[in-house]
Amino acid sequence: MASGSADESAIPMMDDYQTLISTTDVELLKTAWRNEKAAPEILQFEAALVQRIKEQIELAEQNVEISEADNVDPLTVSLYQMDLDRTQFLLRSYFRVRLQKIEEYLFHILKTDHLLNRLSKQEQVFARRCTDDLGNHLDDTVLSKLPDNYQSILKQSTTSETDDMVPEPRLDTFVICKAKQYLSNMDFEPDYSMEITEMEKDLLTFVCYKFIKKPLEMGKIDLV
């Protein structure tokens, strides 16, 4: 009777598990992670997707705990745990890639409104805190000891017309991408001249990132 009870209690958990693994959210997160990793600039934070993934992780954690408490077959529990671990690793990797970009292009992102708006609220707090900490550190250790004309954290000197000490992502980097649908020249950046005038669906293409920014942001292209 005990084993039968455990089997019956496992049925709704199996239904939840099948629902979890059948969803496309994990695949969407993989795509977001690949796009973020391959793009030279920071992309829009996938807030709704991340929230759904967090909820699914919480559900998976509950399934593992209930399964262990009900003495469900260890192999089944290990499958639950394996799927949970993979999803958690993927989510952490997505966050890590974005934080690396924020650190690398910190000042450029903060002074560019459309890039700043791509960050989550937590990422914006992180970026501003990093700016304050880095500015204070450089001022205490280096800048305060330099002549007045060279104490800017953004410019080489007061004579510089632009923030020439601020690194920016190179949008002329070449990337490999795949179109989700047929794309014509109307889908690409209109002011950027390229020999490519169309893309076939699912065909891998090696192209300048700047050229495919527009369809990437509209979800018509995935980076590889």
C-alpha positions in Angstrom: 0.0 0.0 0.0 2.8 2.4 0.8 4.4 2.0 -2.6 1.1 2.4 -4.3 0.5 5.6 -2.4 3.8 6.9 -3.4 3.1 6.0 -7.1 -0.2 7.8 -6.9 1.3 10.9 -5.4 3.9 10.9 -8.1 1.3 11.2 -10.9 0.5 14.9 -10.4 4.2 15.6 -10.0 4.9 13.8 -13.3 2.2 16.0 -14.9 3.9 19.1 -13.5 7.3 17.9 -14.7 6.0 17.1 -18.2 4.5 20.6 -18.4 7.8 22.1 -17.2 10.0 20.4 -19.8 7.5 20.8 -22.6 7.4 24.6 -22.3 9.5 26.6 -24.7 10.8 29.0 -22.1 14.0 27.2 -21.5 14.7 27.1 -25.3 13.8 30.8 -25.4 16.4 31.4 -22.6 19.0 29.5 -24.5 18.3 31.7 -27.5 18.5 34.9 -25.4 21.8 33.7 -23.9 23.3 32.9 -27.3 22.2 36.2 -28.7 23.6 38.1 -25.7 26.9 36.2 -25.8 27.4 36.8 -29.6 26.3 40.4 -29.8 29.0 43.1 -29.2 26.6 45.4 -27.4 24.2 44.7 -24.5 20.7 43.6 -25.6 17.3 44.2 -24.1 16.9 42.4 -20.8 14.3 39.6 -21.1 12.3 40.5 -18.0 9.1 38.5 -18.6 11.1 35.4 -19.7 13.4 35.5 -16.7 10.4 35.8 -14.4 8.8 32.8 -15.9 12.0 30.8 -15.7 12.4 31.7 -12.0 8.9 30.4 -11.4 9.6 27.2 -13.2 12.8 26.8 -11.2 10.8 27.2 -8.0 8.3 24.6 -9.2 11.1 22.2 -10.1 12.7 22.6 -6.6 9.4 21.8 -5.0 9.0 18.7 -7.2 12.5 17.5 -6.1 11.7 18.0 -2.4 8.3 16.3 -2.6 9.7 13.4 -4.7 12.5 12.8 -2.1 10.0 13.0 0.8 7.6 10.5 -0.9 10.5 8.1 -1.7 10.0 8.3 -5.5 12.4 6.3 -7.6 15.9 7.8 -7.2 16.4 7.8 -11.0 13.3 9.9 -11.5 14.4 12.3 -8.8 17.8 12.6 -10.4 16.1 13.5 -13.7 14.2 16.2 -12.0 17.4 17.5 -10.4 19.4 17.3 -13.6 16.8 19.4 -15.5 16.7 21.9 -12.6 20.5 22.2 -12.5 20.7 22.8 -16.3 18.0 25.6 -16.1 19.7 27.3 -13.1 23.1 27.1 -14.9 21.7 28.6 -18.1 20.0 31.5 -16.1 23.2 32.2 -14.2 25.2 32.2 -17.5 22.7 34.7 -19.0 23.2 37.0 -16.0 26.9 36.6 -16.1 27.3 37.5 -19.7 25.3 40.7 -19.2 27.2 41.7 -16.1 30.5 41.3 -18.0 29.2 43.7 -20.7 28.0 46.2 -18.1 31.5 46.2 -16.5 33.3 46.5 -19.8 31.1 49.3 -21.2 30.0 50.8 -18.0 30.3 54.5 -18.7 29.1 54.2 -22.3 25.9 52.4 -21.2 25.2 54.9 -18.4 25.5 57.9 -20.8 23.4 56.3 -23.6 19.7 56.4 -22.7 18.6 53.6 -25.0 21.3 51.3 -23.7 20.6 52.1 -20.1 16.9 51.3 -20.7 17.9 47.8 -21.8 19.1 47.0 -18.3 16.9 45.6 -15.6 16.4 47.7 -12.5 18.9 45.5 -10.6 21.4 45.9 -13.4 21.0 49.7 -13.4 21.6 49.8 -9.6 24.7 47.6 -10.1 26.0 49.8 -13.0 25.6 53.1 -11.0 27.2 51.5 -7.9 30.2 50.3 -10.0 30.5 53.8 -11.5 30.6 55.4 -8.0 33.1 52.9 -6.6 35.4 53.0 -9.6 35.3 56.8 -9.7 36.1 57.1 -6.0 38.9 54.5 -6.4 40.5 56.2 -9.4 40.2 59.6 -7.8 41.9 58.5 -4.6 44.7 56.5 -6.2 45.5 58.2 -9.5 43.4 61.2 -10.7 43.9 63.4 -7.7 47.7 63.2 -8.2 47.5 64.4 -11.8 47.4 68.0 -13.1 44.0 69.5 -13.2 43.6 69.1 -17.0 44.0 65.3 -16.6 41.7 64.5 -13.7 38.7 63.4 -15.8 37.7 59.7 -15.7 36.0 60.1 -19.1 38.5 62.2 -21.1 42.2 62.1 -21.6 42.3 65.9 -21.0 40.0 68.9 -20.8 40.9 69.6 -24.5 39.3 66.4 -25.7 36.0 67.1 -27.5 34.6 63.6 -26.8 34.8 61.1 -24.0 37.8 59.4 -25.5 38.5 57.3 -22.4 35.2 55.5 -22.6 35.3 52.1 -24.5 32.4 51.4 -26.8 31.2 48.1 -28.3 32.4 47.6 -31.9 29.2 47.4 -33.9 31.2 46.6 -37.1 32.1 43.2 -35.6 31.1 40.3 -37.8 28.7 37.7 -36.4 27.1 34.4 -37.5 23.3 34.6 -37.6 20.3 32.7 -38.8 17.0 34.2 -40.0 13.7 32.9 -38.6 12.0 33.9 -41.8 12.8 35.2 -45.2 14.2 38.8 -45.0 14.5 41.3 -47.8 16.6 44.5 -47.9 13.6 46.4 -46.2 14.3 44.4 -43.0 17.9 45.6 -42.6 19.5 48.8 -41.5 18.6 51.3 -44.3 21.7 53.5 -43.9 24.2 50.7 -43.8 25.4 49.6 -47.2 26.1 45.8 -47.6 26.2 43.4 -50.5 23.6 41.2 -48.8 20.1 42.2 -49.8 18.2 39.2 -48.5 18.4 36.3 -46.1 16.8 32.9 -46.5 15.1 31.3 -43.5 17.4 29.0 -41.4 20.4 29.8 -43.6 23.6 30.6 -41.6 25.0 34.0 -42.6 28.3 35.6 -41.7 27.6 39.4 -41.6 28.4 42.7 -39.9 26.5 43.0 -36.7 25.5 46.6 -37.4 23.7 45.4 -40.6 21.4 43.0 -38.7 20.7 45.1 -35.5 17.2 46.0 -36.6 15.9 42.4 -37.3 17.7 41.1 -34.3 15.9 43.6 -32.0 12.6 42.7 -33.7 13.2 39.0 -33.0 13.5 38.0 -36.7 17.1 36.9 -36.4 19.0 34.7 -33.9 22.8 34.9 -33.4 24.8 31.7 -33.3 
